Amino acid sequence: MGPMHFTQSNTPLLPQDVELLQTVFDRVCDERGEDPSSVWANAIARTLIAVYQAGVRDEELLVAVIPGRKLKKEFYAGSLKMR
């Protein structure tokens, strides 16, 4: 297993970082029927950025950190095995 990559919270987000975070944010808002400008959506955006800056780079895991969200069964079964 290779070294884990972590970023500091003051590290600037690159365009590809913002693109992934926007994709996750849009997906969560769409699946929940949430207005992207709502207070809830604002809190979700802050959470996603914090978790991303802590080192989570996988779209499914980012979606899963949102309260009330669950990992897709096939992702959980195949990707999170302990080594």
N, CA, C and O atoms as a Maestro MAE file, in Angstrom:
{
 s_m_m2io_version
 :::
 2.0.0
}

f_m_ct {
 s_m_title
 :::
 protein
 m_atom[332] {
  # First column is atom index #
  i_m_mmod_type
  r_m_x_coord
  r_m_y_coord
  r_m_z_coord
  i_m_residue_number
  s_m_chain_name
  s_m_pdb_residue_name
  s_m_pdb_atom_name
  i_m_atomic_number
  :::
  1 25 0.860 -1.171 0.000 1 A "MET " " N  " 7
  2 3 0.000 0.000 0.000 1 A "MET " " CA " 6
  3 2 0.901 1.226 0.000 1 A "MET " " C  " 6
  4 15 1.803 1.331 0.830 1 A "MET " " O  " 8
  5 25 0.664 2.159 -0.927 2 A "GLY " " N  " 7
  6 3 1.479 3.360 -1.059 2 A "GLY " " CA " 6
  7 2 1.142 4.387 -0.004 2 A "GLY " " C  " 6
  8 15 0.183 4.222 0.751 2 A "GLY " " O  " 8
  9 25 1.933 5.454 0.051 3 A "PRO " " N  " 7
  10 3 1.673 6.504 1.036 3 A "PRO " " CA " 6
  11 2 0.365 7.226 0.741 3 A "PRO " " C  " 6
  12 15 -0.022 7.391 -0.416 3 A "PRO " " O  " 8
  13 25 -0.298 7.647 1.786 4 A "MET " " N  " 7
  14 3 -1.545 8.400 1.620 4 A "MET " " CA " 6
  15 2 -1.202 9.857 1.346 4 A "MET " " C  " 6
  16 15 -0.222 10.383 1.874 4 A "MET " " O  " 8
  17 25 -2.002 10.494 0.528 5 A "HIS " " N  " 7
  18 3 -1.775 11.892 0.195 5 A "HIS " " CA " 6
  19 2 -2.761 12.756 0.971 5 A "HIS " " C  " 6
  20 15 -3.975 12.614 0.825 5 A "HIS " " O  " 8
  21 25 -2.238 13.637 1.781 6 A "PHE " " N  " 7
  22 3 -3.074 14.560 2.536 6 A "PHE " " CA " 6
  23 2 -2.698 15.981 2.158 6 A "PHE " " C  " 6
  24 15 -1.538 16.258 1.853 6 A "PHE " " O  " 8
  25 25 -3.647 16.861 2.175 7 A "THR " " N  " 7
  26 3 -3.389 18.266 1.909 7 A "THR " " CA " 6
  27 2 -3.716 19.066 3.149 7 A "THR " " C  " 6
  28 15 -4.473 18.613 4.008 7 A "THR " " O  " 8
  29 25 -3.162 20.223 3.244 8 A "GLN " " N  " 7
  30 3 -3.465 21.128 4.348 8 A "GLN " " CA " 6
  31 2 -4.712 21.924 3.983 8 A "GLN " " C  " 6
  32 15 -4.992 22.134 2.803 8 A "GLN " " O  " 8
  33 25 -5.453 22.362 4.977 9 A "SER " " N  " 7
  34 3 -6.681 23.098 4.695 9 A "SER " " CA " 6
  35 2 -6.407 24.435 4.020 9 A "SER " " C  " 6
  36 15 -7.318 25.025 3.439 9 A "SER " " O  " 8
  37 25 -5.173 24.926 4.085 10 A "ASN " " N  " 7
  38 3 -4.877 26.200 3.428 10 A "ASN " " CA " 6
  39 2 -4.276 26.003 2.032 10 A "ASN " " C  " 6
  40 15 -3.882 26.975 1.387 10 A "ASN " " O  " 8
  41 25 -4.204 24.758 1.565 11 A "THR " " N  " 7
  42 3 -3.711 24.480 0.224 11 A "THR " " CA " 6
  43 2 -4.791 24.859 -0.783 11 A "THR " " C  " 6
  44 15 -5.939 24.439 -0.642 11 A "THR " " O  " 8
  45 25 -4.433 25.652 -1.805 12 A "PRO " " N  " 7
  46 3 -5.445 26.042 -2.792 12 A "PRO " " CA " 6
  47 2 -6.003 24.826 -3.533 12 A "PRO " " C  " 6
  48 15 -5.284 23.864 -3.803 12 A "PRO " " O  " 8
  49 25 -7.274 24.886 -3.850 13 A "LEU " " N  " 7
  50 3 -7.891 23.840 -4.648 13 A "LEU " " CA " 6
  51 2 -7.586 24.105 -6.121 13 A "LEU " " C  " 6
  52 15 -7.725 25.232 -6.597 13 A "LEU " " O  " 8
  53 25 -7.178 23.078 -6.826 14 A "LEU " " N  " 7
  54 3 -6.898 23.172 -8.256 14 A "LEU " " CA " 6
  55 2 -8.204 23.025 -9.036 14 A "LEU " " C  " 6
  56 15 -9.201 22.561 -8.484 14 A "LEU " " O  " 8
  57 25 -8.210 23.414 -10.309 15 A "PRO " " N  " 7
  58 3 -9.447 23.306 -11.096 15 A "PRO " " CA " 6
  59 2 -10.062 21.903 -11.083 15 A "PRO " " C  " 6
  60 15 -11.282 21.765 -11.005 15 A "PRO " " O  " 8
  61 25 -9.232 20.869 -11.159 16 A "GLN " " N  " 7
  62 3 -9.786 19.508 -11.135 16 A "GLN " " CA " 6
  63 2 -10.363 19.160 -9.769 16 A "GLN " " C  " 6
  64 15 -11.286 18.350 -9.681 16 A "GLN " " O  " 8
  65 25 -9.840 19.753 -8.706 17 A "ASP " " N  " 7
  66 3 -10.405 19.562 -7.368 17 A "ASP " " CA " 6
  67 2 -11.797 20.187 -7.301 17 A "ASP " " C  " 6
  68 15 -12.749 19.567 -6.827 17 A "ASP " " O  " 8
  69 25 -11.894 21.411 -7.779 18 A "VAL " " N  " 7
  70 3 -13.174 22.131 -7.765 18 A "VAL " " CA " 6
  71 2 -14.198 21.399 -8.630 18 A "VAL " " C  " 6
  72 15 -15.375 21.321 -8.276 18 A "VAL " " O  " 8
  73 25 -13.748 20.862 -9.767 19 A "GLU " " N  " 7
  74 3 -14.649 20.138 -10.660 19 A "GLU " " CA " 6
  75 2 -15.243 18.908 -9.969 19 A "GLU " " C  " 6
  76 15 -16.445 18.662 -10.072 19 A "GLU " " O  " 8
  77 25 -14.410 18.136 -9.267 20 A "LEU " " N  " 7
  78 3 -14.908 16.961 -8.557 20 A "LEU " " CA " 6
  79 2 -15.866 17.369 -7.441 20 A "LEU " " C  " 6
  80 15 -16.932 16.774 -7.283 20 A "LEU " " O  " 8
  81 25 -15.489 18.376 -6.674 21 A "LEU " " N  " 7
  82 3 -16.355 18.835 -5.590 21 A "LEU " " CA " 6
  83 2 -17.684 19.361 -6.125 21 A "LEU " " C  " 6
  84 15 -18.728 19.127 -5.516 21 A "LEU " " O  " 8
  85 25 -17.662 20.064 -7.248 22 A "GLN " " N  " 7
  86 3 -18.901 20.569 -7.850 22 A "GLN " " CA " 6
  87 2 -19.786 19.417 -8.316 22 A "GLN " " C  " 6
  88 15 -21.005 19.455 -8.150 22 A "GLN " " O  " 8
  89 25 -19.164 18.394 -8.899 23 A "THR " " N  " 7
  90 3 -19.910 17.214 -9.350 23 A "THR " " CA " 6
  91 2 -20.610 16.535 -8.179 23 A "THR " " C  " 6
  92 15 -21.785 16.182 -8.270 23 A "THR " " O  " 8
  93 25 -19.885 16.355 -7.083 24 A "VAL " " N  " 7
  94 3 -20.463 15.711 -5.899 24 A "VAL " " CA " 6
  95 2 -21.574 16.581 -5.316 24 A "VAL " " C  " 6
  96 15 -22.655 16.089 -4.997 24 A "VAL " " O  " 8
  97 25 -21.299 17.874 -5.182 25 A "PHE " " N  " 7
  98 3 -22.294 18.803 -4.641 25 A "PHE " " CA " 6
  99 2 -23.573 18.783 -5.485 25 A "PHE " " C  " 6
  100 15 -24.673 18.673 -4.944 25 A "PHE " " O  " 8
  101 25 -23.426 18.889 -6.800 26 A "ASP " " N  " 7
  102 3 -24.592 18.877 -7.702 26 A "ASP " " CA " 6
  103 2 -25.359 17.563 -7.587 26 A "ASP " " C  " 6
  104 15 -26.590 17.550 -7.579 26 A "ASP " " O  " 8
  105 25 -24.628 16.478 -7.501 27 A "ARG " " N  " 7
  106 3 -25.257 15.154 -7.395 27 A "ARG " " CA " 6
  107 2 -26.077 15.041 -6.123 27 A "ARG " " C  " 6
  108 15 -27.223 14.593 -6.158 27 A "ARG " " O  " 8
  109 25 -25.501 15.443 -5.002 28 A "VAL " " N  " 7
  110 3 -26.212 15.347 -3.722 28 A "VAL " " CA " 6
  111 2 -27.453 16.250 -3.733 28 A "VAL " " C  " 6
  112 15 -28.534 15.830 -3.319 28 A "VAL " " O  " 8
  113 25 -27.294 17.466 -4.200 29 A "CYS " " N  " 7
  114 3 -28.443 18.388 -4.254 29 A "CYS " " CA " 6
  115 2 -29.533 17.842 -5.162 29 A "CYS " " C  " 6
  116 15 -30.714 17.903 -4.820 29 A "CYS " " O  " 8
  117 25 -29.143 17.301 -6.331 30 A "ASP " " N  " 7
  118 3 -30.117 16.763 -7.272 30 A "ASP " " CA " 6
  119 2 -30.843 15.554 -6.690 30 A "ASP " " C  " 6
  120 15 -32.066 15.458 -6.783 30 A "ASP " " O  " 8
  121 25 -30.093 14.634 -6.090 31 A "GLU " " N  " 7
  122 3 -30.702 13.427 -5.518 31 A "GLU " " CA " 6
  123 2 -31.645 13.751 -4.373 31 A "GLU " " C  " 6
  124 15 -32.611 13.025 -4.140 31 A "GLU " " O  " 8
  125 25 -31.376 14.818 -3.668 32 A "ARG " " N  " 7
  126 3 -32.197 15.200 -2.513 32 A "ARG " " CA " 6
  127 2 -33.260 16.235 -2.847 32 A "ARG " " C  " 6
  128 15 -34.094 16.561 -2.003 32 A "ARG " " O  " 8
  129 25 -33.239 16.762 -4.090 33 A "GLY " " N  " 7
  130 3 -34.176 17.814 -4.450 33 A "GLY " " CA " 6
  131 2 -33.913 19.093 -3.673 33 A "GLY " " C  " 6
  132 15 -34.831 19.858 -3.379 33 A "GLY " " O  " 8
  133 25 -32.643 19.313 -3.345 34 A "GLU " " N  " 7
  134 3 -32.253 20.457 -2.523 34 A "GLU " " CA " 6
  135 2 -31.848 21.641 -3.395 34 A "GLU " " C  " 6
  136 15 -31.150 21.476 -4.395 34 A "GLU " " O  " 8
  137 25 -32.288 22.827 -3.013 35 A "ASP " " N  " 7
  138 3 -31.879 24.059 -3.686 35 A "ASP " " CA " 6
  139 2 -30.403 24.307 -3.371 35 A "ASP " " C  " 6
  140 15 -30.037 24.413 -2.201 35 A "ASP " " O  " 8
  141 25 -29.547 24.401 -4.398 36 A "PRO " " N  " 7
  142 3 -28.113 24.602 -4.170 36 A "PRO " " CA " 6
  143 2 -27.773 25.882 -3.404 36 A "PRO " " C  " 6
  144 15 -26.651 26.024 -2.917 36 A "PRO " " O  " 8
  145 25 -28.711 26.801 -3.290 37 A "SER " " N  " 7
  146 3 -28.440 28.034 -2.551 37 A "SER " " CA " 6
  147 2 -28.993 27.995 -1.122 37 A "SER " " C  " 6
  148 15 -28.957 29.004 -0.417 37 A "SER " " O  " 8
  149 25 -29.504 26.837 -0.692 38 A "SER " " N  " 7
  150 3 -30.093 26.727 0.643 38 A "SER " " CA " 6
  151 2 -29.013 26.679 1.724 38 A "SER " " C  " 6
  152 15 -27.836 26.459 1.441 38 A "SER " " O  " 8
  153 25 -29.442 26.888 2.958 39 A "VAL " " N  " 7
  154 3 -28.540 26.806 4.105 39 A "VAL " " CA " 6
  155 2 -27.960 25.395 4.204 39 A "VAL " " C  " 6
  156 15 -26.769 25.238 4.475 39 A "VAL " " O  " 8
  157 25 -28.780 24.372 3.991 40 A "TRP " " N  " 7
  158 3 -28.316 22.985 4.049 40 A "TRP " " CA " 6
  159 2 -27.228 22.749 3.002 40 A "TRP " " C  " 6
  160 15 -26.196 22.147 3.301 40 A "TRP " " O  " 8
  161 25 -27.456 23.219 1.782 41 A "ALA " " N  " 7
  162 3 -26.478 23.026 0.708 41 A "ALA " " CA " 6
  163 2 -25.162 23.741 1.023 41 A "ALA " " C  " 6
  164 15 -24.086 23.239 0.698 41 A "ALA " " O  " 8
  165 25 -25.251 24.893 1.647 42 A "ASN " " N  " 7
  166 3 -24.041 25.622 2.040 42 A "ASN " " CA " 6
  167 2 -23.229 24.796 3.040 42 A "ASN " " C  " 6
  168 15 -22.005 24.721 2.936 42 A "ASN " " O  " 8
  169 25 -23.902 24.185 3.996 43 A "ALA " " N  " 7
  170 3 -23.220 23.338 4.983 43 A "ALA " " CA " 6
  171 2 -22.600 22.119 4.311 43 A "ALA " " C  " 6
  172 15 -21.499 21.702 4.673 43 A "ALA " " O  " 8
  173 25 -23.287 21.556 3.354 44 A "ILE " " N  " 7
  174 3 -22.758 20.403 2.619 44 A "ILE " " CA " 6
  175 2 -21.509 20.798 1.844 44 A "ILE " " C  " 6
  176 15 -20.530 20.051 1.832 44 A "ILE " " O  " 8
  177 25 -21.526 21.947 1.202 45 A "ALA " " N  " 7
  178 3 -20.352 22.410 0.459 45 A "ALA " " CA " 6
  179 2 -19.145 22.557 1.384 45 A "ALA " " C  " 6
  180 15 -18.038 22.144 1.037 45 A "ALA " " O  " 8
  181 25 -19.358 23.138 2.549 46 A "ARG " " N  " 7
  182 3 -18.261 23.283 3.516 46 A "ARG " " CA " 6
  183 2 -17.744 21.917 3.977 46 A "ARG " " C  " 6
  184 15 -16.537 21.716 4.112 46 A "ARG " " O  " 8
  185 25 -18.654 20.994 4.212 47 A "THR " " N  " 7
  186 3 -18.260 19.654 4.635 47 A "THR " " CA " 6
  187 2 -17.455 18.956 3.548 47 A "THR " " C  " 6
  188 15 -16.418 18.356 3.831 47 A "THR " " O  " 8
  189 25 -17.922 19.029 2.318 48 A "LEU " " N  " 7
  190 3 -17.212 18.384 1.213 48 A "LEU " " CA " 6
  191 2 -15.797 18.932 1.064 48 A "LEU " " C  " 6
  192 15 -14.851 18.167 0.875 48 A "LEU " " O  " 8
  193 25 -15.650 20.237 1.148 49 A "ILE " " N  " 7
  194 3 -14.312 20.840 1.025 49 A "ILE " " CA " 6
  195 2 -13.410 20.375 2.159 49 A "ILE " " C  " 6
  196 15 -12.251 20.032 1.927 49 A "ILE " " O  " 8
  197 25 -13.926 20.360 3.373 50 A "ALA " " N  " 7
  198 3 -13.117 19.940 4.524 50 A "ALA " " CA " 6
  199 2 -12.676 18.487 4.397 50 A "ALA " " C  " 6
  200 15 -11.520 18.162 4.665 50 A "ALA " " O  " 8
  201 25 -13.583 17.622 3.994 51 A "VAL " " N  " 7
  202 3 -13.259 16.200 3.854 51 A "VAL " " CA " 6
  203 2 -12.275 15.999 2.702 51 A "VAL " " C  " 6
  204 15 -11.355 15.187 2.803 51 A "VAL " " O  " 8
  205 25 -12.464 16.729 1.622 52 A "TYR " " N  " 7
  206 3 -11.543 16.646 0.485 52 A "TYR " " CA " 6
  207 2 -10.143 17.082 0.906 52 A "TYR " " C  " 6
  208 15 -9.157 16.431 0.560 52 A "TYR " " O  " 8
  209 25 -10.058 18.159 1.636 53 A "GLN " " N  " 7
  210 3 -8.753 18.652 2.071 53 A "GLN " " CA " 6
  211 2 -8.113 17.729 3.115 53 A "GLN " " C  " 6
  212 15 -6.906 17.795 3.344 53 A "GLN " " O  " 8
  213 25 -8.909 16.882 3.737 54 A "ALA " " N  " 7
  214 3 -8.377 15.891 4.671 54 A "ALA " " CA " 6
  215 2 -7.841 14.658 3.945 54 A "ALA " " C  " 6
  216 15 -7.234 13.786 4.567 54 A "ALA " " O  " 8
  217 25 -8.064 14.583 2.627 55 A "GLY " " N  " 7
  218 3 -7.479 13.505 1.848 55 A "GLY " " CA " 6
  219 2 -8.431 12.602 1.099 55 A "GLY " " C  " 6
  220 15 -7.971 11.737 0.355 55 A "GLY " " O  " 8
  221 25 -9.730 12.757 1.254 56 A "VAL " " N  " 7
  222 3 -10.685 11.904 0.544 56 A "VAL " " CA " 6
  223 2 -10.834 12.424 -0.876 56 A "VAL " " C  " 6
  224 15 -11.223 13.573 -1.087 56 A "VAL " " O  " 8
  225 25 -10.521 11.566 -1.857 57 A "ARG " " N  " 7
  226 3 -10.548 11.976 -3.259 57 A "ARG " " CA " 6
  227 2 -11.524 11.170 -4.106 57 A "ARG " " C  " 6
  228 15 -11.674 11.445 -5.297 57 A "ARG " " O  " 8
  229 25 -12.185 10.189 -3.520 58 A "ASP " " N  " 7
  230 3 -13.090 9.315 -4.248 58 A "ASP " " CA " 6
  231 2 -14.507 9.895 -4.240 58 A "ASP " " C  " 6
  232 15 -15.030 10.263 -3.189 58 A "ASP " " O  " 8
  233 25 -15.118 9.971 -5.420 59 A "GLU " " N  " 7
  234 3 -16.455 10.561 -5.528 59 A "GLU " " CA " 6
  235 2 -17.479 9.853 -4.649 59 A "GLU " " C  " 6
  236 15 -18.262 10.508 -3.961 59 A "GLU " " O  " 8
  237 25 -17.481 8.524 -4.665 60 A "GLU " " N  " 7
  238 3 -18.465 7.784 -3.866 60 A "GLU " " CA " 6
  239 2 -18.257 8.006 -2.369 60 A "GLU " " C  " 6
  240 15 -19.226 8.103 -1.616 60 A "GLU " " O  " 8
  241 25 -17.015 8.086 -1.940 61 A "LEU " " N  " 7
  242 3 -16.757 8.344 -0.517 61 A "LEU " " CA " 6
  243 2 -17.155 9.760 -0.135 61 A "LEU " " C  " 6
  244 15 -17.673 9.987 0.958 61 A "LEU " " O  " 8
  245 25 -16.917 10.707 -1.023 62 A "LEU " " N  " 7
  246 3 -17.342 12.087 -0.749 62 A "LEU " " CA " 6
  247 2 -18.862 12.153 -0.622 62 A "LEU " " C  " 6
  248 15 -19.384 12.816 0.274 62 A "LEU " " O  " 8
  249 25 -19.565 11.470 -1.512 63 A "VAL " " N  " 7
  250 3 -21.031 11.441 -1.426 63 A "VAL " " CA " 6
  251 2 -21.457 10.795 -0.113 63 A "VAL " " C  " 6
  252 15 -22.417 11.234 0.520 63 A "VAL " " O  " 8
  253 25 -20.739 9.755 0.291 64 A "ALA " " N  " 7
  254 3 -21.120 8.997 1.489 64 A "ALA " " CA " 6
  255 2 -20.936 9.775 2.787 64 A "ALA " " C  " 6
  256 15 -21.561 9.434 3.792 64 A "ALA " " O  " 8
  257 25 -20.095 10.812 2.797 65 A "VAL " " N  " 7
  258 3 -19.899 11.562 4.042 65 A "VAL " " CA " 6
  259 2 -21.070 12.483 4.365 65 A "VAL " " C  " 6
  260 15 -21.164 13.008 5.475 65 A "VAL " " O  " 8
  261 25 -21.945 12.675 3.412 66 A "ILE " " N  " 7
  262 3 -23.095 13.548 3.633 66 A "ILE " " CA " 6
  263 2 -24.100 12.822 4.530 66 A "ILE " " C  " 6
  264 15 -24.476 11.688 4.232 66 A "ILE " " O  " 8
  265 25 -24.540 13.448 5.616 67 A "PRO " " N  " 7
  266 3 -25.494 12.789 6.517 67 A "PRO " " CA " 6
  267 2 -26.702 12.250 5.765 67 A "PRO " " C  " 6
  268 15 -27.276 12.916 4.904 67 A "PRO " " O  " 8
  269 25 -27.063 11.035 6.116 68 A "GLY " " N  " 7
  270 3 -28.215 10.406 5.475 68 A "GLY " " CA " 6
  271 2 -27.884 9.722 4.169 68 A "GLY " " C  " 6
  272 15 -28.773 9.162 3.528 68 A "GLY " " O  " 8
  273 25 -26.633 9.751 3.758 69 A "ARG " " N  " 7
  274 3 -26.204 9.127 2.511 69 A "ARG " " CA " 6
  275 2 -25.616 7.758 2.820 69 A "ARG " " C  " 6
  276 15 -25.087 7.537 3.910 69 A "ARG " " O  " 8
  277 25 -25.707 6.846 1.870 70 A "LYS " " N  " 7
  278 3 -25.130 5.515 2.034 70 A "LYS " " CA " 6
  279 2 -24.269 5.209 0.816 70 A "LYS " " C  " 6
  280 15 -24.550 5.663 -0.294 70 A "LYS " " O  " 8
  281 25 -23.211 4.426 1.046 71 A "LEU " " N  " 7
  282 3 -22.391 3.967 -0.070 71 A "LEU " " CA " 6
  283 2 -23.202 3.008 -0.926 71 A "LEU " " C  " 6
  284 15 -24.029 2.254 -0.414 71 A "LEU " " O  " 8
  285 25 -22.965 3.040 -2.227 72 A "LYS " " N  " 7
  286 3 -23.590 2.052 -3.081 72 A "LYS " " CA " 6
  287 2 -23.080 0.677 -2.659 72 A "LYS " " C  " 6
  288 15 -21.904 0.513 -2.336 72 A "LYS " " O  " 8
  289 25 -23.959 -0.285 -2.665 73 A "LYS " " N  " 7
  290 3 -23.618 -1.617 -2.192 73 A "LYS " " CA " 6
  291 2 -22.396 -2.176 -2.917 73 A "LYS " " C  " 6
  292 15 -21.509 -2.737 -2.274 73 A "LYS " " O  " 8
  293 25 -22.332 -2.035 -4.245 74 A "GLU " " N  " 7
  294 3 -21.217 -2.615 -4.987 74 A "GLU " " CA " 6
  295 2 -19.901 -1.905 -4.667 74 A "GLU " " C  " 6
  296 15 -18.846 -2.538 -4.690 74 A "GLU " " O  " 8
  297 25 -19.942 -0.627 -4.374 75 A "PHE " " N  " 7
  298 3 -18.720 0.100 -4.012 75 A "PHE " " CA " 6
  299 2 -18.243 -0.383 -2.649 75 A "PHE " " C  " 6
  300 15 -17.060 -0.671 -2.468 75 A "PHE " " O  " 8
  301 25 -19.142 -0.468 -1.713 76 A "TYR " " N  " 7
  302 3 -18.789 -0.876 -0.350 76 A "TYR " " CA " 6
  303 2 -18.198 -2.276 -0.337 76 A "TYR " " C  " 6
  304 15 -17.191 -2.531 0.323 76 A "TYR " " O  " 8
  305 25 -18.827 -3.172 -1.066 77 A "ALA " " N  " 7
  306 3 -18.391 -4.567 -1.061 77 A "ALA " " CA " 6
  307 2 -17.041 -4.756 -1.741 77 A "ALA " " C  " 6
  308 15 -16.267 -5.620 -1.328 77 A "ALA " " O  " 8
  309 25 -16.740 -3.974 -2.767 78 A "GLY " " N  " 7
  310 3 -15.531 -4.220 -3.530 78 A "GLY " " CA " 6
  311 2 -14.361 -3.334 -3.227 78 A "GLY " " C  " 6
  312 15 -13.229 -3.717 -3.524 78 A "GLY " " O  " 8
  313 25 -14.562 -2.174 -2.654 79 A "SER " " N  " 7
  314 3 -13.478 -1.213 -2.556 79 A "SER " " CA " 6
  315 2 -12.974 -0.920 -1.156 79 A "SER " " C  " 6
  316 15 -11.908 -0.323 -1.010 79 A "SER " " O  " 8
  317 25 -13.678 -1.305 -0.152 80 A "LEU " " N  " 7
  318 3 -13.285 -0.924 1.193 80 A "LEU " " CA " 6
  319 2 -12.750 -2.084 2.017 80 A "LEU " " C  " 6
  320 15 -12.843 -2.073 3.244 80 A "LEU " " O  " 8
  321 25 -12.200 -3.067 1.360 81 A "LYS " " N  " 7
  322 3 -11.653 -4.206 2.088 81 A "LYS " " CA " 6
  323 2 -10.390 -3.786 2.826 81 A "LYS " " C  " 6
  324 15 -9.572 -3.032 2.299 81 A "LYS " " O  " 8
  325 25 -10.241 -4.277 4.039 82 A "MET " " N  " 7
  326 3 -9.058 -3.975 4.844 82 A "MET " " CA " 6
  327 2 -7.878 -4.775 4.317 82 A "MET " " C  " 6
  328 15 -8.030 -5.920 3.891 82 A "MET " " O  " 8
  329 25 -6.707 -4.162 4.350 83 A "ARG " " N  " 7
  330 3 -5.498 -4.865 3.889 83 A "ARG " " CA " 6
  331 2 -4.637 -5.229 5.048 83 A "ARG " " C  " 6
  332 15 -3.576 -5.825 4.865 83 A "ARG " " O  " 8
  :::
 }
 m_bond[331] {
  # First column is bond index #
  i_m_from
  i_m_to
  i_m_order
  :::
  1 1 2 1
  2 2 3 1
  3 3 4 2
  4 3 5 1
  5 5 6 1
  6 6 7 1
  7 7 8 2
  8 7 9 1
  9 9 10 1
  10 10 11 1
  11 11 12 2
  12 11 13 1
  13 13 14 1
  14 14 15 1
  15 15 16 2
  16 15 17 1
  17 17 18 1
  18 18 19 1
  19 19 20 2
  20 19 21 1
  21 21 22 1
  22 22 23 1
  23 23 24 2
  24 23 25 1
  25 25 26 1
  26 26 27 1
  27 27 28 2
  28 27 29 1
  29 29 30 1
  30 30 31 1
  31 31 32 2
  32 31 33 1
  33 33 34 1
  34 34 35 1
  35 35 36 2
  36 35 37 1
  37 37 38 1
  38 38 39 1
  39 39 40 2
  40 39 41 1
  41 41 42 1
  42 42 43 1
  43 43 44 2
  44 43 45 1
  45 45 46 1
  46 46 47 1
  47 47 48 2
  48 47 49 1
  49 49 50 1
  50 50 51 1
  51 51 52 2
  52 51 53 1
  53 53 54 1
  54 54 55 1
  55 55 56 2
  56 55 57 1
  57 57 58 1
  58 58 59 1
  59 59 60 2
  60 59 61 1
  61 61 62 1
  62 62 63 1
  63 63 64 2
  64 63 65 1
  65 65 66 1
  66 66 67 1
  67 67 68 2
  68 67 69 1
  69 69 70 1
  70 70 71 1
  71 71 72 2
  72 71 73 1
  73 73 74 1
  74 74 75 1
  75 75 76 2
  76 75 77 1
  77 77 78 1
  78 78 79 1
  79 79 80 2
  80 79 81 1
  81 81 82 1
  82 82 83 1
  83 83 84 2
  84 83 85 1
  85 85 86 1
  86 86 87 1
  87 87 88 2
  88 87 89 1
  89 89 90 1
  90 90 91 1
  91 91 92 2
  92 91 93 1
  93 93 94 1
  94 94 95 1
  95 95 96 2
  96 95 97 1
  97 97 98 1
  98 98 99 1
  99 99 100 2
  100 99 101 1
  101 101 102 1
  102 102 103 1
  103 103 104 2
  104 103 105 1
  105 105 106 1
  106 106 107 1
  107 107 108 2
  108 107 109 1
  109 109 110 1
  110 110 111 1
  111 111 112 2
  112 111 113 1
  113 113 114 1
  114 114 115 1
  115 115 116 2
  116 115 117 1
  117 117 118 1
  118 118 119 1
  119 119 120 2
  120 119 121 1
  121 121 122 1
  122 122 123 1
  123 123 124 2
  124 123 125 1
  125 125 126 1
  126 126 127 1
  127 127 128 2
  128 127 129 1
  129 129 130 1
  130 130 131 1
  131 131 132 2
  132 131 133 1
  133 133 134 1
  134 134 135 1
  135 135 136 2
  136 135 137 1
  137 137 138 1
  138 138 139 1
  139 139 140 2
  140 139 141 1
  141 141 142 1
  142 142 143 1
  143 143 144 2
  144 143 145 1
  145 145 146 1
  146 146 147 1
  147 147 148 2
  148 147 149 1
  149 149 150 1
  150 150 151 1
  151 151 152 2
  152 151 153 1
  153 153 154 1
  154 154 155 1
  155 155 156 2
  156 155 157 1
  157 157 158 1
  158 158 159 1
  159 159 160 2
  160 159 161 1
  161 161 162 1
  162 162 163 1
  163 163 164 2
  164 163 165 1
  165 165 166 1
  166 166 167 1
  167 167 168 2
  168 167 169 1
  169 169 170 1
  170 170 171 1
  171 171 172 2
  172 171 173 1
  173 173 174 1
  174 174 175 1
  175 175 176 2
  176 175 177 1
  177 177 178 1
  178 178 179 1
  179 179 180 2
  180 179 181 1
  181 181 182 1
  182 182 183 1
  183 183 184 2
  184 183 185 1
  185 185 186 1
  186 186 187 1
  187 187 188 2
  188 187 189 1
  189 189 190 1
  190 190 191 1
  191 191 192 2
  192 191 193 1
  193 193 194 1
  194 194 195 1
  195 195 196 2
  196 195 197 1
  197 197 198 1
  198 198 199 1
  199 199 200 2
  200 199 201 1
  201 201 202 1
  202 202 203 1
  203 203 204 2
  204 203 205 1
  205 205 206 1
  206 206 207 1
  207 207 208 2
  208 207 209 1
  209 209 210 1
  210 210 211 1
  211 211 212 2
  212 211 213 1
  213 213 214 1
  214 214 215 1
  215 215 216 2
  216 215 217 1
  217 217 218 1
  218 218 219 1
  219 219 220 2
  220 219 221 1
  221 221 222 1
  222 222 223 1
  223 223 224 2
  224 223 225 1
  225 225 226 1
  226 226 227 1
  227 227 228 2
  228 227 229 1
  229 229 230 1
  230 230 231 1
  231 231 232 2
  232 231 233 1
  233 233 234 1
  234 234 235 1
  235 235 236 2
  236 235 237 1
  237 237 238 1
  238 238 239 1
  239 239 240 2
  240 239 241 1
  241 241 242 1
  242 242 243 1
  243 243 244 2
  244 243 245 1
  245 245 246 1
  246 246 247 1
  247 247 248 2
  248 247 249 1
  249 249 250 1
  250 250 251 1
  251 251 252 2
  252 251 253 1
  253 253 254 1
  254 254 255 1
  255 255 256 2
  256 255 257 1
  257 257 258 1
  258 258 259 1
  259 259 260 2
  260 259 261 1
  261 261 262 1
  262 262 263 1
  263 263 264 2
  264 263 265 1
  265 265 266 1
  266 266 267 1
  267 267 268 2
  268 267 269 1
  269 269 270 1
  270 270 271 1
  271 271 272 2
  272 271 273 1
  273 273 274 1
  274 274 275 1
  275 275 276 2
  276 275 277 1
  277 277 278 1
  278 278 279 1
  279 279 280 2
  280 279 281 1
  281 281 282 1
  282 282 283 1
  283 283 284 2
  284 283 285 1
  285 285 286 1
  286 286 287 1
  287 287 288 2
  288 287 289 1
  289 289 290 1
  290 290 291 1
  291 291 292 2
  292 291 293 1
  293 293 294 1
  294 294 295 1
  295 295 296 2
  296 295 297 1
  297 297 298 1
  298 298 299 1
  299 299 300 2
  300 299 301 1
  301 301 302 1
  302 302 303 1
  303 303 304 2
  304 303 305 1
  305 305 306 1
  306 306 307 1
  307 307 308 2
  308 307 309 1
  309 309 310 1
  310 310 311 1
  311 311 312 2
  312 311 313 1
  313 313 314 1
  314 314 315 1
  315 315 316 2
  316 315 317 1
  317 317 318 1
  318 318 319 1
  319 319 320 2
  320 319 321 1
  321 321 322 1
  322 322 323 1
  323 323 324 2
  324 323 325 1
  325 325 326 1
  326 326 327 1
  327 327 328 2
  328 327 329 1
  329 329 330 1
  330 330 331 1
  331 331 332 2
  :::
 }
}
